[in-house]
């Protein structure tokens, strides 16, 4: 059975539709949603069965943690620990936007949601729909790309339907995403002040370096 396609306005999401999406997430369902880069798979990150479903859908290696979308930088302090000035500088400069920051996870997140690493990858997307979902849910949502291993990431809802529409119950159609380049991932989890670029994406490495030299 193919997923339901739910059209949502990308700039002014309809409240009743956001509430419907949230009800699906609270019941443990996996939902395909648009972000500012690619479409992603959203679940409630504290629902471990839902988290397992993502790994099963994508046949993803279970030692790889899932990134989380949050509504604003302040929410990161509820989910992480040992956040320092490096985080604040990068968040102020690049959020909302295509930057994922890896930090030490706080006790609110189950260890399984961090793939047993103790770290969490956080991002504030430059996209209204996922931020509205997070605010209505009161929790972050997962954001791994909505595609099968080995196949390209999806910039529109029909692509998600074609790849995994028989594996998830709901796809939110917010139109095409704004970018075709993945997020840049910066690891800030080291306690000695060292930072590492794990993936250079939409934000070049030199911009990260310049920001951290302030």
Secondary structure by P-SEA (a helix, b strand, c coil): cbbbbbbbccccccaaaaaaaaaaaaabbbbbbbccccbbbbccccaaaaaaaaaaaacccccbbbbbbbccccccccccccccaaaaaaaaccccccbbbbccccccccccccccccbbbbbbcccaaaaaaaaaacbbbbbcccccccbbbbccaaaaaacccccccbbbccccccccbbbbbbbcccccccccccccccccaaaaaaaaac
